[in-house]
Amino acid sequence: MPGPRTPLLLRRAAAETALLLAVGLFLGALGPFGAAAESALIRFTYWPIVIVGGGVIGIAIDVVVSARLTGFWTRLAADTVLMTAPVTGLVWCVSELMLGLPANQPHLAPLVYQVAVISFGVMLLRQLAWRGVWTERTAAEPEPPPEASDPFRLRLSARRRSARLLAVEAEDHYLRVHTDAGDELITARFSDALQELARLSGYQTHRSWWVAAGAIEAVRWRRGRGELRLASGLTVPVSRTHSALLKREGWF
């Protein structure tokens, strides 16, 4: 059976494909690198094929790169360098089938340069398009039964002891506990709270924040840092230090 995040992945894939197809059609109309001499049918077939195909290669590479690099330009440069060789191979094959070789095909060095330039532009446009955009989480993970966090819940007032736990925020020598019944300030060390919450499905996202996985409704990444939007509307920061785990589990 499809996983709970399948609809989200399908929407993201559809958006990615639409963006790449739009770029391919634009280049088909523009006809760069001598392609303007070809017929409209060839241009509007050739460019979408190589842009969508090359974009899929670039996105696959970016999934790996983004798990290790978070800087905007560093990630863009790595994507461009790593995708240039396989995309050049794709372009060479499509060009041979559709345009004919060697008459209409540049030598390898100019082709590599052209692919690198276009790859850089496509991945730049893609990163800008998704930068700062909230990605909705359509299905949250189920929350464990309250007894799983009894040591921590015993610190709360009776009203919130059985409420849905959303997040814990450190404030000096206190903790602000966010629940669906409101927030409450308690006296405790953040390190002790993390130990007591270890059996729950959740993440430390920042040096002063812990969030329940089931409370996350949307995520976004911008300016080298992430943010989570919780069920209550609360926005929680994700530092670079604590982003790796969330990336590995597919939140970003």
C-alpha positions in Angstrom: 0.0 0.0 0.0 1.2 3.6 -0.6 2.7 5.3 2.4 0.9 8.2 4.1 3.2 10.7 2.3 2.4 9.5 -1.2 -0.1 12.3 -2.1 2.5 14.9 -1.0 5.2 13.2 -3.1 2.9 13.0 -6.1 2.1 16.7 -5.9 5.7 17.6 -5.5 6.6 15.4 -8.5 3.8 17.1 -10.6 5.1 20.6 -9.7 8.7 19.6 -10.5 7.6 18.2 -13.9 5.6 21.3 -14.7 8.5 23.6 -13.9 10.9 21.5 -16.1 8.4 21.3 -18.9 7.9 25.1 -18.8 11.7 25.6 -19.1 11.9 23.1 -21.9 9.1 24.9 -23.9 10.7 28.3 -23.2 14.1 27.1 -24.6 12.2 25.5 -27.5 10.8 28.9 -28.4 14.2 30.6 -27.8 16.2 28.1 -29.7 19.6 28.6 -28.1 23.0 27.1 -29.2 22.0 27.1 -32.9 18.7 25.2 -32.3 16.8 28.1 -33.8 17.6 26.7 -37.3 15.6 23.6 -36.6 11.8 23.3 -37.2 9.4 24.3 -34.5 8.3 20.6 -34.2 11.9 19.6 -33.5 12.6 22.4 -31.1 9.4 21.9 -29.1 10.1 18.2 -28.8 13.9 18.2 -28.3 14.1 20.8 -25.6 11.4 19.4 -23.3 12.8 15.9 -23.6 16.4 17.0 -22.6 15.3 19.5 -19.9 12.8 17.1 -18.2 15.2 14.2 -18.5 18.2 16.2 -17.3 16.1 17.7 -14.6 15.1 14.3 -13.3 18.9 13.4 -13.1 19.6 16.7 -11.4 16.8 16.3 -8.8 18.0 12.7 -8.0 21.5 14.1 -7.4 20.1 17.0 -5.4 18.3 14.6 -3.0 21.7 13.2 -2.1 23.5 16.5 -2.1 21.0 18.4 0.0 21.3 15.8 2.8 25.0 16.8 3.1 25.1 20.4 2.0 22.8 23.2 3.1 24.3 26.3 1.7 22.3 27.7 -1.3 25.3 28.3 -3.6 27.3 25.4 -2.4 24.4 23.0 -3.0 23.8 24.6 -6.5 27.4 24.3 -7.5 27.6 20.6 -6.4 24.4 19.8 -8.2 25.7 21.4 -11.4 29.1 19.7 -11.3 27.7 16.2 -10.5 24.9 16.3 -13.0 26.8 17.7 -16.0 28.4 14.4 -17.1 25.3 12.2 -17.0 23.1 14.9 -18.6 25.8 15.4 -21.3 25.4 11.7 -22.1 21.6 12.1 -22.3 21.8 15.1 -24.5 24.3 13.4 -26.8 22.0 10.4 -27.3 18.9 12.5 -27.8 20.8 14.8 -30.2 22.0 11.8 -32.2 18.5 10.4 -32.5 16.7 13.7 -33.3 19.3 16.0 -34.9 21.8 13.6 -36.4 25.6 13.3 -35.7 28.1 14.6 -36.3 26.9 17.4 -38.6 24.5 19.0 -36.1 26.3 18.0 -32.9 29.0 20.2 -31.4 32.3 18.6 -30.3 32.3 17.2 -26.7 34.0 20.2 -25.0 31.4 22.8 -26.2 28.6 20.4 -25.5 29.8 19.9 -21.9 29.9 23.7 -21.5 26.4 24.2 -22.9 25.0 21.4 -20.6 26.8 22.9 -17.5 25.3 26.4 -18.3 21.8 25.1 -18.8 22.0 22.8 -15.8 23.1 25.6 -13.6 20.2 27.8 -14.8 17.6 25.0 -14.4 18.7 24.1 -10.9 19.0 27.7 -9.8 15.4 28.3 -11.0 14.3 25.2 -9.2 15.9 26.2 -5.9 14.5 29.7 -6.1 11.0 28.4 -6.9 11.0 26.1 -3.8 12.9 28.5 -1.5 10.9 29.5 1.5 7.8 27.6 0.4 5.8 25.6 3.0 5.5 22.0 2.2 2.3 20.6 3.7 2.4 17.3 5.6 -0.9 15.6 4.9 -0.5 12.7 7.3 1.1 13.0 10.7 2.6 10.1 12.5 0.3 8.6 15.2 1.0 9.9 18.7 2.0 7.2 21.3 -0.4 6.7 24.2 0.0 9.2 27.1 1.6 6.7 29.4 4.7 6.6 27.1 5.7 10.0 28.5 4.4 9.7 32.0 7.6 11.0 33.7 7.3 14.2 31.7 3.5 14.6 31.9 3.6 14.3 35.7 5.3 17.7 35.7 2.2 19.3 34.1 -1.0 20.5 35.7 -4.0 18.2 35.7 -5.6 20.1 32.8 -2.7 19.5 30.4 -1.5 16.2 31.7 -3.7 14.3 29.2 -3.6 16.9 26.4 -1.9 16.3 23.1 1.8 17.3 23.5 3.0 19.5 20.6 6.4 21.0 21.6 8.7 21.9 24.4 10.6 25.2 24.4 13.5 26.0 26.8 13.3 29.5 28.3 16.3 30.2 30.6 15.8 27.8 33.6 12.2 27.0 32.6 10.4 25.0 30.0 7.3 26.2 28.1 5.3 23.1 27.2 3.0 23.6 24.2 -0.1 21.4 24.1 -3.5 21.5 22.3 -4.9 22.7 25.6 -2.6 25.7 25.7 1.0 26.2 27.0 2.4 25.9 30.5 5.6 27.1 32.1 7.4 24.5 34.3 10.7 24.4 36.1 12.9 21.8 34.6 16.2 21.4 32.7 15.9 20.9 28.9 18.3 18.0 29.1 16.2 16.2 31.6 13.1 16.8 29.5 14.8 15.3 26.4 15.6 12.1 28.4 12.0 11.8 29.6 10.6 12.4 26.1 13.0 9.9 24.4 10.3 7.2 24.1 8.0 9.6 22.2 8.1 10.0 18.4 9.7 13.5 18.1 12.8 15.5 17.3 15.1 18.0 18.9 15.1 20.7 16.2 17.1 23.4 18.0 19.2 23.8 21.1 16.0 25.0 22.9 13.2 23.1 21.0 11.7 19.6 20.9 8.7 18.9 18.8 6.3 15.9 18.6 6.4 14.3 15.1 2.6 14.0 15.0 2.3 17.8 15.5 4.2 18.8 12.4 1.9 20.0 9.6 4.2 21.8 7.2 8.0 22.4 6.7 10.1 24.8 4.8 13.8 25.5 4.3 15.2 29.0 3.7 18.4 30.9 4.2 20.2 27.7 5.3 17.7 26.9 8.1 14.4 25.1 8.5 11.1 25.9 10.1 8.3 23.6 11.2 4.6 24.7 11.4 2.7 22.8 14.1 -0.9 21.9 14.4 -1.5 24.9 16.7 0.0 27.3 14.1 3.2 27.6 16.1 6.4 28.0 14.0 9.4 26.1 15.4 13.0 26.7 14.2 15.2 23.9 12.8 19.0 24.7 13.2 21.6 23.4 10.8 23.0 21.2 13.6 19.7 19.4 14.1 18.5 19.3 10.5 20.3 16.1 9.4 18.0 13.7 11.1 14.8 15.4 9.7 16.3 15.4 6.2 17.2 11.7 6.5 13.6 10.9 7.4 12.3 12.9 4.5 10.8 16.0 6.2 12.9 18.4 3.9 
